């Protein structure tokens, strides 16, 4: 999973620019509009089931958080090749949990409820 393994300078630069600009309301609005109309909209269109806009927003946020912790903060566990390999299945499950449509076709949280 490239989210935990890639060393992409372009992604790093974009994330750094986003963090530096986020304090400016106009810059934040431009970035938000770009993310929502590009990445999030395409992802929402590809997701099965209902509530695809909200679920795509969660997927984007999860990925951005992983990238922030890994690339900018240099979180040790997310940059160790050995540990990263062990973490990939957990990230897959987390992303799949959001990406998959609820089994009963409703917008409700999983039957066991939200994680406490």
DSSP file (Angstrom, degrees, kcal/mol; ACC not computed):
  #  RESIDUE AA STRUCTURE BP1 BP2  ACC     N-H-->O    O-->H-N    N-H-->O    O-->H-N    TCO  KAPPA ALPHA  PHI   PSI    X-CA   Y-CA   Z-CA
    1    1 A X    >>        0   0    0      0, 0.0     3,-1.5     0, 0.0     4,-0.8   0.000 360.0 360.0 360.0 116.2    0.0    0.0    0.0
    2    2 A X  H 3>  +     0   0    0      1,-0.3     4,-2.4     2,-0.2     3,-0.1   0.717 360.0  74.6 -65.7 -21.3    1.7    3.1   -1.2
    3    3 A X  H 34 S+     0   0    0      1,-0.2    -1,-0.3     2,-0.2    67,-0.1   0.842 111.6  28.5 -58.2 -32.6    0.1    5.3    1.5
    4    4 A X  H <4 S+     0   0    0     -3,-1.5    -1,-0.2    80,-0.0    -2,-0.2   0.502 132.1  34.7-104.3  -7.2    2.6    3.7    3.9
    5    5 A X  H  < S+     0   0    0     -4,-0.8    -3,-0.2    -3,-0.1    -2,-0.2   0.699  85.9  99.9-122.0 -25.6    5.5    2.9    1.6
    6    6 A X     <  -     0   0    0     -4,-2.4     2,-0.4    -5,-0.2     0, 0.0  -0.310  50.7-155.5 -70.4 148.6    5.9    5.5   -1.1
    7    7 A X        +     0   0    0     -2,-0.0     2,-0.7     4,-0.0    -1,-0.1  -0.694  29.3 167.3-117.8  73.5    8.5    8.3   -0.9
    8    8 A X     >  -     0   0    0     -2,-0.4     4,-2.1     1,-0.2     5,-0.1  -0.818  25.0-166.9-100.2 109.9    6.8   10.8   -3.1
    9    9 A X  H  > S+     0   0    0     -2,-0.7     4,-2.9     1,-0.2     5,-0.2   0.856  89.4  57.1 -62.8 -36.5    8.3   14.3   -3.0
   10   10 A X  H  > S+     0   0    0      2,-0.2     4,-2.4     1,-0.2    -1,-0.2   0.919 108.6  45.8 -62.0 -44.5    5.3   15.8   -4.8
   11   11 A X  H  > S+     0   0    0      2,-0.2     4,-2.4     1,-0.2     5,-0.2   0.915 113.0  50.8 -63.7 -43.4    2.9   14.5   -2.2
   12   12 A X  H  X S+     0   0    0     -4,-2.1     4,-2.4     1,-0.2    -2,-0.2   0.935 111.7  47.1 -59.8 -47.9    5.2   15.7    0.6
   13   13 A X  H  X S+     0   0    0     -4,-2.9     4,-2.4     1,-0.2    -1,-0.2   0.897 112.5  49.8 -62.4 -41.7    5.4   19.2   -0.9
   14   14 A X  H  X S+     0   0    0     -4,-2.4     4,-2.2     2,-0.2    -1,-0.2   0.898 111.8  47.7 -65.0 -40.9    1.6   19.4   -1.4
   15   15 A X  H  X S+     0   0    0     -4,-2.4     4,-2.2     2,-0.2    -2,-0.2   0.900 112.2  49.8 -66.9 -41.1    0.9   18.3    2.1
   16   16 A X  H  X S+     0   0    0     -4,-2.4     4,-2.3    -5,-0.2    -2,-0.2   0.908 110.7  50.0 -64.0 -42.5    3.4   20.8    3.5
   17   17 A X  H  X S+     0   0    0     -4,-2.4     4,-2.0     1,-0.2    -2,-0.2   0.904 109.2  52.3 -61.7 -42.0    1.8   23.6    1.4
   18   18 A X  H  X S+     0   0    0     -4,-2.2     4,-1.4     1,-0.2    -2,-0.2   0.914 110.6  47.3 -61.5 -43.1   -1.6   22.7    2.7
   19   19 A X  H  < S+     0   0    0     -4,-2.2     4,-0.4     1,-0.2    -2,-0.2   0.913 112.7  48.4 -65.8 -42.0   -0.5   22.8    6.3
   20   20 A X  H  < S+     0   0    0     -4,-2.3     3,-0.3     1,-0.2    -1,-0.2   0.837 118.0  41.1 -66.2 -32.2    1.3   26.2    5.8
   21   21 A X  H >< S+     0   0    0     -4,-2.0     3,-1.8    -5,-0.2     7,-0.4   0.624  89.7  88.3 -91.5 -14.8   -1.8   27.6    4.1
   22   22 A X  T 3< S+     0   0    0     -4,-1.4    -1,-0.2     1,-0.3     6,-0.2   0.757  79.4  62.9 -61.5 -26.7   -4.5   26.2    6.3
   23   23 A X  T 3  S+     0   0    0     -4,-0.4     2,-0.7    -3,-0.3    -1,-0.3   0.715  88.3  80.7 -71.8 -19.2   -4.4   29.1    8.7
   24   24 A X  S <> S-     0   0    0     -3,-1.8     4,-2.9     1,-0.2     5,-0.2  -0.797  75.5-149.3 -89.4 116.8   -5.5   31.5    5.9
   25   25 A X  H  > S+     0   0    0     -2,-0.7     4,-2.1     1,-0.2    -1,-0.2   0.865  95.8  48.5 -56.6 -39.1   -9.3   31.2    5.5
   26   26 A X  H  > S+     0   0    0      2,-0.2     4,-2.2     1,-0.2    -1,-0.2   0.932 113.3  46.5 -67.9 -44.5   -9.2   31.9    1.8
   27   27 A X  H  > S+     0   0    0      1,-0.2     4,-2.5     2,-0.2    -2,-0.2   0.901 112.1  51.6 -63.8 -40.4   -6.4   29.4    1.1
   28   28 A X  H  X S+     0   0    0     -4,-2.9     4,-2.8    -7,-0.4    -1,-0.2   0.901 109.2  50.5 -62.6 -40.6   -8.2   26.8    3.2
   29   29 A X  H  X S+     0   0    0     -4,-2.1     4,-2.7    -5,-0.2    -2,-0.2   0.903 110.5  49.3 -64.1 -41.0  -11.4   27.4    1.2
   30   30 A X  H  X S+     0   0    0     -4,-2.2     4,-2.2     2,-0.2    -2,-0.2   0.931 114.0  45.4 -63.5 -45.8   -9.5   27.0   -2.1
   31   31 A X  H  X S+     0   0    0     -4,-2.5     4,-2.7     2,-0.2     5,-0.2   0.920 113.6  49.5 -63.9 -43.9   -7.9   23.7   -0.9
   32   32 A X  H  X S+     0   0    0     -4,-2.8     4,-3.0     1,-0.2     5,-0.2   0.935 111.6  48.6 -61.1 -46.8  -11.2   22.4    0.5
   33   33 A X  H  X S+     0   0    0     -4,-2.7     4,-2.6     1,-0.2     5,-0.2   0.898 112.4  49.3 -59.7 -41.0  -13.0   23.2   -2.7
   34   34 A X  H  X S+     0   0    0     -4,-2.2     4,-1.6    -5,-0.2     5,-0.5   0.932 113.6  44.9 -65.3 -45.7  -10.3   21.5   -4.8
   35   35 A X  H  <>S+     0   0    0     -4,-2.7     5,-2.9     1,-0.2     6,-0.4   0.932 116.8  45.8 -63.3 -45.9  -10.3   18.3   -2.6
   36   36 A X  I  <>S+     0   0    0     -4,-3.0     5,-0.9    -5,-0.2    -2,-0.2   0.889 117.4  42.0 -67.2 -39.2  -14.1   18.1   -2.6
   37   37 A X  I  <5S+     0   0    0     -4,-2.6    -1,-0.2    -5,-0.2    -2,-0.2   0.700 128.4  25.7 -84.6 -17.6  -14.5   18.7   -6.3
   38   38 A X  I  X5S+     0   0    0     -4,-1.6     4,-2.1    -5,-0.2     5,-0.3   0.755 130.9  18.0-105.7 -83.4  -11.7   16.5   -7.5
   39   39 A X  I  >5S+     0   0    0     -5,-0.5     4,-2.4     1,-0.2     5,-0.2   0.941 128.6  44.1 -60.3 -52.8  -10.6   13.7   -5.2
   40   40 A X  I  ><S+     0   0    0     -5,-2.9     4,-2.8     1,-0.2    -1,-0.2   0.896 113.7  49.6 -65.6 -41.1  -13.6   13.4   -3.0
   41   41 A X  H  ><S+     0   0    0     -5,-0.9     4,-2.0    -6,-0.4    -1,-0.2   0.918 113.3  46.1 -65.0 -43.4  -16.2   13.7   -5.8
   42   42 A X  H  X S+     0   0    0     -4,-2.1     4,-1.0     2,-0.2    -1,-0.2   0.901 114.7  48.0 -66.0 -40.0  -14.5   11.0   -7.9
   43   43 A X  H >X S+     0   0    0     -4,-2.4     4,-1.1    -5,-0.3     3,-0.6   0.923 110.1  51.7 -65.8 -43.8  -14.1    8.7   -5.0
   44   44 A X  H >< S+     0   0    0     -4,-2.8     3,-0.6     1,-0.2    -1,-0.2   0.887 106.8  54.4 -59.6 -39.5  -17.8    9.2   -4.0
   45   45 A X  H 3< S+     0   0    0     -4,-2.0    -1,-0.2     1,-0.2    -2,-0.2   0.781 110.4  46.9 -65.7 -26.2  -18.9    8.3   -7.5
   46   46 A X  H << S+     0   0    0     -4,-1.0    -1,-0.2    -3,-0.6    -2,-0.2   0.612  91.5  98.0 -92.0 -13.4  -16.9    5.1   -7.3
   47   47 A X  S << S-     0   0    0     -4,-1.1     2,-0.1    -3,-0.6     5,-0.1  -0.501  70.7-127.3 -78.7 143.7  -18.2    4.0   -3.8
   48   48 A X        +     0   0    0     51,-0.5    -1,-0.1    -2,-0.2    -2,-0.1  -0.450  66.1  10.6 -80.6 161.1  -21.1    1.5   -3.6
   49   49 A X  S    S-     0   0    0     52,-0.1     3,-0.3    -2,-0.1     2,-0.2  -0.302  96.5 -36.0  80.7-155.0  -24.2    2.1   -1.5
   50   50 A X  S    S+     0   0    0     56,-0.2    52,-0.1     1,-0.2     5,-0.1  -0.476 107.1  37.9-107.1 174.2  -25.4    5.3    0.2
   51   51 A X     >  +     0   0    0     -2,-0.2     4,-2.3     1,-0.1     5,-0.2   0.839  65.1 155.3  54.5  38.6  -23.8    8.3    2.0
   52   52 A X  H  >  +     0   0    0     -3,-0.3     4,-2.4     1,-0.2     5,-0.2   0.818  64.3  56.4 -68.3 -30.8  -20.9    8.2   -0.5
   53   53 A X  H  > S+     0   0    0      2,-0.2     4,-2.0     1,-0.2    -1,-0.2   0.951 111.7  41.9 -66.1 -47.5  -20.1   11.9    0.0
   54   54 A X  H  > S+     0   0    0      2,-0.2     4,-2.0     1,-0.2    -2,-0.2   0.905 115.9  49.2 -65.1 -41.9  -19.6   11.5    3.7
   55   55 A X  H  X S+     0   0    0     -4,-2.3     4,-2.2     1,-0.2    -1,-0.2   0.884 110.1  50.7 -66.7 -38.2  -17.7    8.2    3.4
   56   56 A X  H  X S+     0   0    0     -4,-2.4     4,-2.3     2,-0.2    -1,-0.2   0.882 108.3  53.2 -67.4 -35.5  -15.4    9.6    0.7
   57   57 A X  H  X S+     0   0    0     -4,-2.0     4,-2.3     2,-0.2    -2,-0.2   0.902 109.2  49.5 -62.9 -40.7  -14.7   12.6    3.0
   58   58 A X  H  X S+     0   0    0     -4,-2.0     4,-2.7     2,-0.2    -2,-0.2   0.913 109.9  50.6 -63.6 -42.6  -13.7   10.1    5.7
   59   59 A X  H  X S+     0   0    0     -4,-2.2     4,-2.3     2,-0.2    -2,-0.2   0.919 111.3  47.7 -62.2 -43.4  -11.4    8.2    3.4
   60   60 A X  H  X S+     0   0    0     -4,-2.3     4,-2.6     1,-0.2    -1,-0.2   0.918 112.9  49.4 -62.1 -43.4   -9.7   11.4    2.3
   61   61 A X  H  X S+     0   0    0     -4,-2.3     4,-2.3     2,-0.2    -2,-0.2   0.897 110.4  49.8 -65.1 -40.8   -9.3   12.5    5.9
   62   62 A X  H  X S+     0   0    0     -4,-2.7     4,-2.3     2,-0.2    -1,-0.2   0.944 113.2  46.2 -61.8 -47.7   -7.8    9.1    7.0
   63   63 A X  H  X S+     0   0    0     -4,-2.3     4,-2.6     1,-0.2    -2,-0.2   0.911 112.0  50.6 -62.9 -42.4   -5.3    9.1    4.1
   64   64 A X  H  X S+     0   0    0     -4,-2.6     4,-2.7     1,-0.2    -1,-0.2   0.896 110.3  50.8 -62.7 -39.8   -4.3   12.7    4.8
   65   65 A X  H  X S+     0   0    0     -4,-2.3     4,-2.4     2,-0.2     5,-0.2   0.905 110.3  48.1 -64.9 -41.8   -3.8   11.9    8.5
   66   66 A X  H  X S+     0   0    0     -4,-2.3     4,-2.5     2,-0.2     5,-0.3   0.936 113.9  47.4 -63.1 -46.2   -1.6    8.9    7.7
   67   67 A X  H  X>S+     0   0    0     -4,-2.6     4,-3.1     2,-0.2     5,-0.8   0.912 111.2  51.3 -62.8 -42.2    0.4   11.0    5.3
   68   68 A X  I  X>S+     0   0    0     -4,-2.7     5,-2.2     1,-0.2     4,-1.1   0.947 114.5  42.5 -58.7 -50.4    0.8   13.8    7.8
   69   69 A X  I  <5S+     0   0    0     -4,-2.4     6,-3.1     3,-0.2    -1,-0.2   0.867 122.7  39.2 -66.2 -36.4    2.0   11.5   10.5
   70   70 A X  I  <5S+     0   0    0     -4,-2.5    -2,-0.2     4,-0.2    -3,-0.2   0.951 126.5  26.9 -79.5 -51.9    4.3    9.6    8.2
   71   71 A X  I  <5S+     0   0    0     -4,-3.1    -3,-0.2    -5,-0.3    -2,-0.1   0.881 131.0  27.9 -87.6 -39.7    5.8   12.2    5.9
   72   72 A X  I  <<S+     0   0    0     -4,-1.1    -3,-0.2    -5,-0.8    -4,-0.1   0.896 130.3  33.4 -91.8 -43.8    5.8   15.5    7.8
   73   73 A X  S   <S-     0   0    0     -5,-2.2    -3,-0.2    -6,-0.2    -4,-0.2   0.670  95.3-137.3 -86.6 -16.3    6.0   14.4   11.5
   74   74 A X        -     0   0    0     -6,-0.4    -4,-0.2     1,-0.2     5,-0.1   0.852  20.8-158.5  65.9  35.5    8.1   11.3   10.6
   75   75 A X    >   -     0   0    0     -6,-3.1     3,-0.6     1,-0.1     4,-0.5  -0.242  12.1-137.5 -51.4 125.1    6.3    9.0   13.0
   76   76 A X  G >> S+     0   0    0      1,-0.3     3,-1.4     2,-0.2     4,-0.8   0.888  98.6  50.3 -56.6 -47.9    8.7    6.2   13.7
   77   77 A X  G 34 S+     0   0    0      1,-0.3    -1,-0.3     2,-0.2     3,-0.2   0.790 110.6  51.1 -65.3 -26.7    6.2    3.3   13.4
   78   78 A X  G <4 S+     0   0    0     -3,-0.6    -1,-0.3     1,-0.2    -2,-0.2   0.475 113.5  44.6 -89.5  -1.5    4.9    4.6   10.0
   79   79 A X  T <4 S+     0   0    0     -3,-1.4     2,-0.6    -4,-0.5    -2,-0.2   0.387  84.9 100.5-120.8   0.3    8.4    4.9    8.6
   80   80 A X     X  -     0   0    0     -4,-0.8     4,-3.4    -3,-0.2     5,-0.2  -0.796  64.8-146.5 -88.2 121.3   10.0    1.6    9.7
   81   81 A X  H  > S+     0   0    0     -2,-0.6     4,-1.8     1,-0.2    -1,-0.2   0.900  98.0  46.8 -55.4 -44.2    9.9   -0.9    6.7
   82   82 A X  H  > S+     0   0    0      1,-0.2     4,-1.1     2,-0.2    -1,-0.2   0.936 117.0  41.9 -65.5 -46.7    9.4   -3.9    9.0
   83   83 A X  H  > S+     0   0    0      1,-0.2     4,-1.6     2,-0.2    -2,-0.2   0.882 109.9  58.5 -69.8 -37.5    6.7   -2.2   11.1
   84   84 A X  H  X S+     0   0    0     -4,-3.4     4,-1.7     1,-0.2     3,-0.3   0.910 102.0  54.4 -58.5 -43.4    5.0   -0.7    8.0
   85   85 A X  H  < S+     0   0    0     -4,-1.8     4,-0.5     1,-0.2    -1,-0.2   0.871 109.5  47.8 -59.1 -37.1    4.5   -4.2    6.5
   86   86 A X  H  < S+     0   0    0     -4,-1.1     4,-0.4    -3,-0.2    -1,-0.2   0.781 112.0  50.8 -73.7 -26.4    2.8   -5.3    9.6
   87   87 A X  H >X S+     0   0    0     -4,-1.6     4,-2.1    -3,-0.3     3,-0.6   0.715  87.6  82.0 -85.1 -22.0    0.5   -2.2    9.7
   88   88 A X  H 3X S+     0   0    0     -4,-1.7     4,-2.6     1,-0.2     5,-0.2   0.888  89.0  52.5 -54.6 -45.1   -0.7   -2.4    6.1
   89   89 A X  H 3> S+     0   0    0     -4,-0.5     4,-2.2     1,-0.2    -1,-0.2   0.875 108.8  51.5 -60.9 -34.5   -3.4   -5.0    6.8
   90   90 A X  H <> S+     0   0    0     -3,-0.6     4,-2.3    -4,-0.4    -1,-0.2   0.916 110.8  47.2 -66.6 -42.2   -4.8   -2.8    9.6
   91   91 A X  H  X S+     0   0    0     -4,-2.1     4,-2.6     2,-0.2     5,-0.3   0.903 109.9  53.8 -66.2 -40.1   -4.9    0.2    7.3
   92   92 A X  H  X S+     0   0    0     -4,-2.6     4,-2.9    -5,-0.2    -2,-0.2   0.942 110.2  47.1 -56.5 -48.2   -6.6   -1.9    4.6
   93   93 A X  H  X S+     0   0    0     -4,-2.2     4,-2.3     1,-0.2    -2,-0.2   0.897 111.5  50.7 -63.4 -40.6   -9.3   -2.9    7.1
   94   94 A X  H  X S+     0   0    0     -4,-2.3     4,-1.1     2,-0.2    -1,-0.2   0.929 114.4  43.2 -63.3 -45.1   -9.9    0.6    8.3
   95   95 A X  H  X S+     0   0    0     -4,-2.6     4,-2.6     1,-0.2     3,-0.4   0.908 113.6  51.5 -67.4 -41.6  -10.3    1.9    4.7
   96   96 A X  H  X S+     0   0    0     -4,-2.9     4,-2.5    -5,-0.3    -1,-0.2   0.874 102.9  60.2 -61.8 -37.1  -12.5   -1.0    3.7
   97   97 A X  H  < S+     0   0    0     -4,-2.3    -1,-0.2     1,-0.2    -2,-0.2   0.853 114.4  35.3 -60.7 -34.5  -14.7   -0.4    6.7
   98   98 A X  H  < S+     0   0    0     -4,-1.1    -2,-0.2    -3,-0.4    -1,-0.2   0.844 118.0  51.3 -85.6 -37.0  -15.5    3.1    5.4
   99   99 A X  H  < S+     0   0    0     -4,-2.6   -51,-0.5    -5,-0.1     2,-0.2   0.818  92.8  83.3 -74.5 -31.7  -15.5    2.2    1.7
  100  100 A X  S  < S-     0   0    0     -4,-2.5     2,-0.1    -5,-0.2     3,-0.1  -0.502  84.0-115.7 -78.4 141.7  -17.8   -0.7    1.8
  101  101 A X        -     0   0    0     -2,-0.2   -52,-0.1     1,-0.1    -1,-0.1  -0.447  43.0 -91.0 -69.5 145.4  -21.6   -0.1    1.8
  102  102 A X    >   -     0   0    0      4,-0.4     3,-1.4   -52,-0.1    -1,-0.1  -0.295  35.0-123.9 -55.8 143.0  -23.5   -1.2    4.9
  103  103 A X  T 3  S+     0   0    0      1,-0.3    -1,-0.1     2,-0.1    -2,-0.1   0.813 108.4  47.6 -62.3 -32.9  -24.7   -4.8    4.5
  104  104 A X  T 3  S-     0   0    0      4,-0.1    -1,-0.3     2,-0.1     3,-0.1   0.425 113.0-114.0 -92.7   3.4  -28.3   -4.0    5.2
  105  105 A X  S <  S+     0   0    0     -3,-1.4     2,-0.2     1,-0.3    -2,-0.1   0.554  76.2 120.9  81.0   7.1  -28.4   -1.0    2.8
  106  106 A X  S    S-     0   0    0      2,-0.1    -4,-0.4     1,-0.1    -1,-0.3  -0.481  71.3-123.1 -97.4 172.8  -28.9    1.6    5.5
  107  107 A X  S    S+     0   0    0     -2,-0.2    -1,-0.1    -3,-0.1    -2,-0.0   0.380  72.9 120.0 -91.3   3.3  -26.8    4.6    6.5
  108  108 A X  S    S-     0   0    0      1,-0.1     3,-0.1    -6,-0.0    -4,-0.1  -0.209  71.8 -99.0 -70.9 158.7  -26.5    3.4   10.0
  109  109 A X        -     0   0    0      1,-0.2    -1,-0.1     2,-0.1     4,-0.1  -0.227  62.9 -66.7 -64.2 164.5  -23.2    2.6   11.7
  110  110 A X    >   -     0   0    0      3,-0.1     3,-3.0     1,-0.1    -1,-0.2  -0.113  56.1-100.4 -52.5 156.2  -22.2   -1.1   11.9
  111  111 A X  T 3  S+     0   0    0      1,-0.3    -1,-0.1    -3,-0.1     3,-0.1   0.787 123.7  55.2 -54.0 -33.5  -24.4   -3.3   14.1
  112  112 A X  T 3  S-     0   0    0      1,-0.2    -1,-0.3     3,-0.0    -2,-0.1   0.421 111.5-128.5 -83.9   4.9  -22.0   -3.2   17.0
  113  113 A X    <   -     0   0    0     -3,-3.0    -1,-0.2    -4,-0.1    -3,-0.1  -0.058  43.8 -30.1  80.9 178.5  -22.1    0.6   16.9
  114  114 A X  S    S-     0   0    0      1,-0.1     2,-0.3    -3,-0.1    -5,-0.0  -0.296  72.6 -95.9 -69.1 155.3  -19.3    3.1   16.7
  115  115 A X              0   0    0      1,-0.1    -1,-0.1    -2,-0.0    -2,-0.1  -0.545 360.0 360.0 -70.7 132.0  -15.9    2.3   18.3
  116  116 A X              0   0    0     -2,-0.3    -1,-0.1    -3,-0.1    -2,-0.1   0.428 360.0 360.0 -90.4 360.0  -15.7    3.7   21.8
